[in-house]
C-alpha cells in the first residue's frame, strides 16, 4: 500500500493506493505552523474511520510547494508510519525533459502533472490546475515539459474584490443562473466566474497556437474548481481531479522498478 501526499499552498491532499487502485483520499488545510503530531493524529483518525491499517502502508511519496511544512510532514511520517518518505525533487528525481530556462524554478507538482497527463492522455497536452494559483503547463508530443503560464487563482481574485472595495461583500463562488446579475451578489458571481472562465479559455487558446498543430492539443483540467470552470468554457477534454496523486503513484512505480526491476 502507498500513501501519496500532494502539499499545496491551500490544501494537503492524501491518497491511499493499493496496487493500481486508489482506495480513498482526504484533505487537510495547509497550515505552515502545523505540528507533526497534528498531521499524524489527523491521518491516524482518517485511517481508523476508513478501517485501513496504517501498518499496511509500505511507502510514502510526497510532492510539495510549501517548504515550511516539510519538517512537520516528514517527521509525522517517521513517527506515525515508521517510514522515511520519498520526496519528489529531493530523493526522487523526475524523468522528464524540462525546457524551462531554470528547470529548478518549476514546482514539482507541475512536473508531476505533466508526466501523468502525457502518460494518460498523450501529447501535445496542456494541463490546467486550479489551485491557489491557476497554472497552465504545456507538454509536447515527445513528453517534454515546455513551460506554461501562472494566473491568480479564482479565490484570490474574489477575495481581492472583497478586500479592495468598501461596499462589496465576500461571496460564495457559485454559478449564477444568468450572466446579467439581478443583485450585487449575482453580479459579482457572474463577473468573477465568467470573467475567469474567459481568461482561462484565452490563455489555453494562445498556448495551443504556439504548437505546430493546435487542433491536436488536448486540454486536461484538475484542481478544486475545474468542474465549475469546465461547465462554463467547454474547453477541457477531461477533468481529472486525482491527476497529481495518480502522477505520484506513477513516479513511485517507475522509481521502485528502477531500483528493483523484479519488484
Secondary structure as a PSIPRED ss2 file (coil, helix, strand):
# PSIPRED VFORMAT (PSIPRED V4.0)

   1 X C   1.000  0.000  0.000
   2 X E   0.000  0.000  1.000
   3 X E   0.000  0.000  1.000
   4 X E   0.000  0.000  1.000
   5 X E   0.000  0.000  1.000
   6 X E   0.000  0.000  1.000
   7 X E   0.000  0.000  1.000
   8 X C   1.000  0.000  0.000
   9 X C   1.000  0.000  0.000
  10 X C   1.000  0.000  0.000
  11 X E   0.000  0.000  1.000
  12 X E   0.000  0.000  1.000
  13 X E   0.000  0.000  1.000
  14 X E   0.000  0.000  1.000
  15 X E   0.000  0.000  1.000
  16 X E   0.000  0.000  1.000
  17 X E   0.000  0.000  1.000
  18 X E   0.000  0.000  1.000
  19 X C   1.000  0.000  0.000
  20 X C   1.000  0.000  0.000
  21 X E   0.000  0.000  1.000
  22 X E   0.000  0.000  1.000
  23 X E   0.000  0.000  1.000
  24 X E   0.000  0.000  1.000
  25 X E   0.000  0.000  1.000
  26 X E   0.000  0.000  1.000
  27 X E   0.000  0.000  1.000
  28 X E   0.000  0.000  1.000
  29 X E   0.000  0.000  1.000
  30 X C   1.000  0.000  0.000
  31 X C   1.000  0.000  0.000
  32 X C   1.000  0.000  0.000
  33 X C   1.000  0.000  0.000
  34 X C   1.000  0.000  0.000
  35 X C   1.000  0.000  0.000
  36 X H   0.000  1.000  0.000
  37 X H   0.000  1.000  0.000
  38 X H   0.000  1.000  0.000
  39 X H   0.000  1.000  0.000
  40 X H   0.000  1.000  0.000
  41 X H   0.000  1.000  0.000
  42 X H   0.000  1.000  0.000
  43 X H   0.000  1.000  0.000
  44 X H   0.000  1.000  0.000
  45 X H   0.000  1.000  0.000
  46 X H   0.000  1.000  0.000
  47 X H   0.000  1.000  0.000
  48 X H   0.000  1.000  0.000
  49 X H   0.000  1.000  0.000
  50 X C   1.000  0.000  0.000
  51 X C   1.000  0.000  0.000
  52 X C   1.000  0.000  0.000
  53 X C   1.000  0.000  0.000
  54 X H   0.000  1.000  0.000
  55 X H   0.000  1.000  0.000
  56 X H   0.000  1.000  0.000
  57 X C   1.000  0.000  0.000
  58 X C   1.000  0.000  0.000
  59 X E   0.000  0.000  1.000
  60 X E   0.000  0.000  1.000
  61 X E   0.000  0.000  1.000
  62 X E   0.000  0.000  1.000
  63 X E   0.000  0.000  1.000
  64 X E   0.000  0.000  1.000
  65 X C   1.000  0.000  0.000
  66 X C   1.000  0.000  0.000
  67 X H   0.000  1.000  0.000
  68 X H   0.000  1.000  0.000
  69 X H   0.000  1.000  0.000
  70 X H   0.000  1.000  0.000
  71 X H   0.000  1.000  0.000
  72 X H   0.000  1.000  0.000
  73 X H   0.000  1.000  0.000
  74 X H   0.000  1.000  0.000
  75 X H   0.000  1.000  0.000
  76 X H   0.000  1.000  0.000
  77 X H   0.000  1.000  0.000
  78 X H   0.000  1.000  0.000
  79 X H   0.000  1.000  0.000
  80 X H   0.000  1.000  0.000
  81 X H   0.000  1.000  0.000
  82 X C   1.000  0.000  0.000
  83 X C   1.000  0.000  0.000
  84 X C   1.000  0.000  0.000
  85 X C   1.000  0.000  0.000
  86 X E   0.000  0.000  1.000
  87 X E   0.000  0.000  1.000
  88 X E   0.000  0.000  1.000
  89 X C   1.000  0.000  0.000
  90 X C   1.000  0.000  0.000
  91 X C   1.000  0.000  0.000
  92 X E   0.000  0.000  1.000
  93 X C   1.000  0.000  0.000
  94 X C   1.000  0.000  0.000
  95 X C   1.000  0.000  0.000
  96 X C   1.000  0.000  0.000
  97 X C   1.000  0.000  0.000
  98 X E   0.000  0.000  1.000
  99 X C   1.000  0.000  0.000
 100 X C   1.000  0.000  0.000
 101 X C   1.000  0.000  0.000
 102 X C   1.000  0.000  0.000
 103 X H   0.000  1.000  0.000
 104 X H   0.000  1.000  0.000
 105 X H   0.000  1.000  0.000
 106 X C   1.000  0.000  0.000
 107 X C   1.000  0.000  0.000
 108 X H   0.000  1.000  0.000
 109 X H   0.000  1.000  0.000
 110 X H   0.000  1.000  0.000
 111 X H   0.000  1.000  0.000
 112 X H   0.000  1.000  0.000
 113 X H   0.000  1.000  0.000
 114 X H   0.000  1.000  0.000
 115 X H   0.000  1.000  0.000
 116 X H   0.000  1.000  0.000
 117 X H   0.000  1.000  0.000
 118 X H   0.000  1.000  0.000
 119 X H   0.000  1.000  0.000
 120 X H   0.000  1.000  0.000
 121 X H   0.000  1.000  0.000
 122 X C   1.000  0.000  0.000
 123 X C   1.000  0.000  0.000
 124 X C   1.000  0.000  0.000
 125 X E   0.000  0.000  1.000
 126 X E   0.000  0.000  1.000
 127 X E   0.000  0.000  1.000
 128 X E   0.000  0.000  1.000
 129 X E   0.000  0.000  1.000
 130 X E   0.000  0.000  1.000
 131 X C   1.000  0.000  0.000
 132 X C   1.000  0.000  0.000
 133 X E   0.000  0.000  1.000
 134 X E   0.000  0.000  1.000
 135 X E   0.000  0.000  1.000
 136 X E   0.000  0.000  1.000
 137 X E   0.000  0.000  1.000
 138 X E   0.000  0.000  1.000
 139 X E   0.000  0.000  1.000
 140 X C   1.000  0.000  0.000
 141 X C   1.000  0.000  0.000
 142 X C   1.000  0.000  0.000
 143 X C   1.000  0.000  0.000
 144 X C   1.000  0.000  0.000
 145 X E   0.000  0.000  1.000
 146 X E   0.000  0.000  1.000
 147 X E   0.000  0.000  1.000
 148 X E   0.000  0.000  1.000
 149 X E   0.000  0.000  1.000
 150 X E   0.000  0.000  1.000
 151 X E   0.000  0.000  1.000
 152 X E   0.000  0.000  1.000
 153 X C   1.000  0.000  0.000
 154 X H   0.000  1.000  0.000
 155 X H   0.000  1.000  0.000
 156 X H   0.000  1.000  0.000
 157 X H   0.000  1.000  0.000
 158 X H   0.000  1.000  0.000
 159 X H   0.000  1.000  0.000
 160 X H   0.000  1.000  0.000
 161 X H   0.000  1.000  0.000
 162 X H   0.000  1.000  0.000
 163 X H   0.000  1.000  0.000
 164 X C   1.000  0.000  0.000
 165 X C   1.000  0.000  0.000
 166 X C   1.000  0.000  0.000
 167 X C   1.000  0.000  0.000
 168 X C   1.000  0.000  0.000
 169 X C   1.000  0.000  0.000
 170 X C   1.000  0.000  0.000
 171 X C   1.000  0.000  0.000
 172 X C   1.000  0.000  0.000
 173 X C   1.000  0.000  0.000
 174 X C   1.000  0.000  0.000
 175 X C   1.000  0.000  0.000
 176 X C   1.000  0.000  0.000
 177 X C   1.000  0.000  0.000
 178 X C   1.000  0.000  0.000
 179 X C   1.000  0.000  0.000
 180 X C   1.000  0.000  0.000
 181 X C   1.000  0.000  0.000
 182 X C   1.000  0.000  0.000
 183 X C   1.000  0.000  0.000
 184 X H   0.000  1.000  0.000
 185 X H   0.000  1.000  0.000
 186 X H   0.000  1.000  0.000
 187 X H   0.000  1.000  0.000
 188 X H   0.000  1.000  0.000
 189 X H   0.000  1.000  0.000
 190 X H   0.000  1.000  0.000
 191 X H   0.000  1.000  0.000
 192 X H   0.000  1.000  0.000
 193 X H   0.000  1.000  0.000
 194 X H   0.000  1.000  0.000
 195 X H   0.000  1.000  0.000
 196 X H   0.000  1.000  0.000
 197 X H   0.000  1.000  0.000
 198 X H   0.000  1.000  0.000
 199 X H   0.000  1.000  0.000
 200 X H   0.000  1.000  0.000
 201 X H   0.000  1.000  0.000
 202 X H   0.000  1.000  0.000
 203 X H   0.000  1.000  0.000
 204 X H   0.000  1.000  0.000
 205 X H   0.000  1.000  0.000
 206 X H   0.000  1.000  0.000
 207 X H   0.000  1.000  0.000
 208 X H   0.000  1.000  0.000
 209 X C   1.000  0.000  0.000
 210 X C   1.000  0.000  0.000
 211 X C   1.000  0.000  0.000
 212 X C   1.000  0.000  0.000
 213 X C   1.000  0.000  0.000
 214 X H   0.000  1.000  0.000
 215 X H   0.000  1.000  0.000
 216 X H   0.000  1.000  0.000
 217 X C   1.000  0.000  0.000
 218 X E   0.000  0.000  1.000
 219 X E   0.000  0.000  1.000
 220 X E   0.000  0.000  1.000
 221 X E   0.000  0.000  1.000
 222 X E   0.000  0.000  1.000
 223 X E   0.000  0.000  1.000
 224 X C   1.000  0.000  0.000
 225 X C   1.000  0.000  0.000
 226 X H   0.000  1.000  0.000
 227 X H   0.000  1.000  0.000
 228 X H   0.000  1.000  0.000
 229 X H   0.000  1.000  0.000
 230 X H   0.000  1.000  0.000
 231 X H   0.000  1.000  0.000
 232 X H   0.000  1.000  0.000
 233 X H   0.000  1.000  0.000
 234 X C   1.000  0.000  0.000
 235 X C   1.000  0.000  0.000
 236 X C   1.000  0.000  0.000
 237 X C   1.000  0.000  0.000
 238 X E   0.000  0.000  1.000
 239 X E   0.000  0.000  1.000
 240 X C   1.000  0.000  0.000
 241 X C   1.000  0.000  0.000
 242 X C   1.000  0.000  0.000
 243 X H   0.000  1.000  0.000
 244 X H   0.000  1.000  0.000
 245 X H   0.000  1.000  0.000
 246 X H   0.000  1.000  0.000
 247 X H   0.000  1.000  0.000
 248 X H   0.000  1.000  0.000
 249 X H   0.000  1.000  0.000
 250 X H   0.000  1.000  0.000
 251 X H   0.000  1.000  0.000
 252 X H   0.000  1.000  0.000
 253 X H   0.000  1.000  0.000
 254 X H   0.000  1.000  0.000
 255 X H   0.000  1.000  0.000
 256 X H   0.000  1.000  0.000
 257 X H   0.000  1.000  0.000
 258 X H   0.000  1.000  0.000
 259 X H   0.000  1.000  0.000
 260 X C   1.000  0.000  0.000
 261 X C   1.000  0.000  0.000
 262 X C   1.000  0.000  0.000
 263 X C   1.000  0.000  0.000
